[in-house]
Amino acid sequence: MKEYQAKRVLIMVAVEAEREAIVRGLGDTARFDVRVAGVGPVAAAVRTAQALAAAEYRLVISAGIGGGFPGRAEVGSLVVASDILAADLGAETAEGYCSVEKLGFGSSRVPVDAVLVQKVTEAMRTAGLTVTTGPVLTLSTVTGTAATASELADRVPGAVAEAMEGFGVAFAAHDRGLPVLEIRAISNAVGPRDKSAWRMKEAFAALQAASAVLVEVL
Ligand SMILES: O=C(O)c1cccc(C(=O)CC[C@H]2O[C@@H](n3cnc4c(=O)[nH]cnc43)[C@H](O)[C@@H]2O)c1
């Protein structure tokens, strides 16, 4: 048990602004490493695998800002993934999207420990934060139309948010037998592209507040 607690938690983010918000929330603890991987699932997977090869960790977290599905996760709130899904890993057919599972090529889903999700979610709620749990989608392309948003919401029942790195981080962690979490602070609604409606300041504040809770609970 002591040996397990001595290992650190690895938090992977896409950009420096996300790292800064998280470090502000974590304070001066040495139990967490926060690393910038770049945007997208490939950069996330490669950089996570490199970090995991260089040191021993007990938990890996993909964290950052994300898009919330309207009516499920509002701007400024937080999302903790119950499942981490590669939502564009498959084939387009005349009948619609066909997942890699249906194609017989593997899996588009990395499982998340439900007990860990509940522990983190409850601690955040106790701290007064608004948190939703549900599947979080990883896409290489940010959704930019109402039609795509609606197609994704229908295809993945209960999907709460989308971002671009979770599945890459999760795949690298799972490959090493490590548990993984994905935590997103919602900066925008998934749907028609409107950069002026993105609320980065609110999202970074939520990310910072969530990180302060992580220090207490992990
Ligand atoms: O298009 C632009 O002008 C633009 C400027 C700054 C940032 C972006 C991004 O697309 C950031 C992607 C980055 O943030 C995460 N993110 C945030 N919201 C979403 C979303 O609705 N769908 C997917 N990813 C999102 C993502 O994880 C990236 O790290 C664009």
The ligand as a MOL file (V3000), in Angstrom:
LIG
                    3D

  0  0  0     0  0            999 V3000
M  V30 BEGIN CTAB
M  V30 COUNTS 30 33 0 0 0
M  V30 BEGIN ATOM
M  V30 1 O -10.7740 27.0520 -34.2900 0
M  V30 2 C -10.1660 27.8300 -33.5610 0
M  V30 3 O -10.0190 29.0030 -33.8200 0
M  V30 4 C -9.6640 27.2990 -32.2800 0
M  V30 5 C -8.9460 28.1130 -31.4280 0
M  V30 6 C -8.5080 27.6240 -30.2330 0
M  V30 7 C -8.7660 26.3030 -29.8980 0
M  V30 8 C -9.4790 25.5330 -30.7720 0
M  V30 9 C -9.7620 24.1630 -30.4870 0
M  V30 10 O -10.3840 23.4640 -31.2430 0
M  V30 11 C -9.2670 23.6280 -29.2160 0
M  V30 12 C -9.2490 22.1240 -29.2250 0
M  V30 13 C -8.7580 21.6840 -27.8980 0
M  V30 14 O -9.7530 21.9110 -26.9110 0
M  V30 15 C -10.4660 20.7410 -26.6180 0
M  V30 16 N -11.8580 21.0490 -27.0030 0
M  V30 17 C -12.5450 22.0680 -26.5000 0
M  V30 18 N -13.7970 22.0780 -26.9660 0
M  V30 19 C -13.8940 21.0480 -27.8180 0
M  V30 20 C -14.9710 20.5640 -28.6080 0
M  V30 21 O -16.0950 21.0810 -28.6310 0
M  V30 22 N -14.7200 19.4720 -29.3600 0
M  V30 23 C -13.5090 18.8670 -29.3490 0
M  V30 24 N -12.4770 19.3000 -28.6020 0
M  V30 25 C -12.6590 20.3880 -27.8400 0
M  V30 26 C -9.7810 19.6150 -27.3870 0
M  V30 27 O -9.5620 18.5300 -26.5410 0
M  V30 28 C -8.4710 20.2240 -27.8800 0
M  V30 29 O -7.4290 19.9920 -26.9810 0
M  V30 30 C -9.9300 26.0090 -31.9730 0
M  V30 END ATOM
M  V30 BEGIN BOND
M  V30 1 2 1 2
M  V30 2 1 2 3
M  V30 3 1 2 4
M  V30 4 1 4 5
M  V30 5 2 4 30
M  V30 6 2 5 6
M  V30 7 1 6 7
M  V30 8 2 7 8
M  V30 9 1 8 9
M  V30 10 1 8 30
M  V30 11 2 9 10
M  V30 12 1 9 11
M  V30 13 1 11 12
M  V30 14 1 12 13
M  V30 15 1 13 14
M  V30 16 1 13 28
M  V30 17 1 14 15
M  V30 18 1 15 16
M  V30 19 1 15 26
M  V30 20 1 16 17
M  V30 21 1 16 25
M  V30 22 2 17 18
M  V30 23 1 18 19
M  V30 24 1 19 20
M  V30 25 2 19 25
M  V30 26 2 20 21
M  V30 27 1 20 22
M  V30 28 1 22 23
M  V30 29 2 23 24
M  V30 30 1 24 25
M  V30 31 1 26 27
M  V30 32 1 26 28
M  V30 33 1 28 29
M  V30 END BOND
M  V30 END CTAB
M  END
